[in-house]
């Protein structure tokens, strides 16, 4: 009998949300030089909401480390976040959309790709 493995999904969800906050914090730091927690929350919330929506749509708790889960979370964090940002009075620029897609893609799909490579290497 093997011992049960702890659920992976809470740590995966936390990793995704932390990475979205890091994305917002780095962006604020590079554009404003400094930030407050209130400003960080205001900047990050649309993308966090999009990421949570992505988790719900992908049912991320079932296969939290799957690349397919990461792609859904990425697209909804970036796209949904941008839609929420604009709908609530935030600015829009095509360059920001491109940066958002690239960075959140690298973050949210990237850790899952590394995870898959490590798992594959361990099996070999």
N, C-alpha and C positions, 0 to 999 in steps of 0.2 A: 504494500500500500504506500503510495506517495503522499507526502504532506501537501496540503492545499497551498497553492500560490496566492499571495495577497492580490487583491483586485488591482489591476493596472490602471483602470480608468480614472480614479481620483487623481493620481499623480500625473496622468496624461492631460487631463483637463486643466489641472493647476499649471502644468508646464505651458500649455497653450495660452492661458490667460496671462501668465507672467511674461511670456514673449511678446504678447500684444502690448502690455504696459511698457516693456523695454522699448519697443518700436516707437510708442508715443513719447516716451521720455527722451530718447535719442533725438527724435525729430524736434522736439521743443528745445532741447539744449543746443542743437546746431542752428536753429533759427532765432532763438531768443536769448541764448547765452545762459539763462538760468530758468528755473521754474519753481512753482509752489505746488503743493499737493492738490490744492483746489484746481489749479490750471491743468495739472496732469489728469485729474479725474474728468475734467471737461473735455479734454482732448481725447482721452482713451475710451470713454464710455461708448461711443457709437461702434467702435471696432470690437470692443469687448462684447457688446450686445450681438453683433454680427457673428462673432466666434461662438457664442452660446447657441445662437440659432443654428449655426453650422453643426454643432454637436447634436442638437435635437434632430435636425434633418438627416444627418448621417447615422443617427443612433450610435454615437461614438462610444458609448459604454460597452457595446458588443465587441468591437474590434478597434480599441483606442489607438493602437500603434500602426494600424494599416495605412498604407499610402492613400488608398481611396478615401478613408476618413479624413486624412490630412488635406486632401484636395478640396473636399466639400467645406471643411472648416476654413481653409484659406480663402476660397472664392467668396464665401458668405461674410467672413471677417473683413475682407478688403472691399468687396462690392457692396454688401449690406451696410458696412460701416460708412462707406462713402455716401451712400444714399441717405442714411440717417444724419450724417454730418451736414449735408446740404439742406435736407428737409428741416433741420433745426437752426438754420441760419449760419452754418459754417461755410467757409469759402471752398471753392473748387478750382483746381487747375489741373490740366492734363498731366503736367509733369509730376504733380503730387500723386495722381492716380497711378502713374507708372511706377514711381518709387514705392508706393504702398503695395502694389501687386508684387514687385520684385522682393522687397524686404519681407513681407508677410509670407510670401511663398517660400523663401529660403528658410524662414523660421519655422513655419507650421508644417511644411512638407519635409523640410531638411532634416529635422531631428528624427522623423520617422524613417527617412531613407538611411540615415546612419544606423538607426536601430535595426533595420532589416539587414544591412550589411554585416553588422556584428552578429546577429543571430545566424545568418548564413555561414559566416566564418566559423562559428562555434560548432555548427553541425558538420562541417567539412573535416 
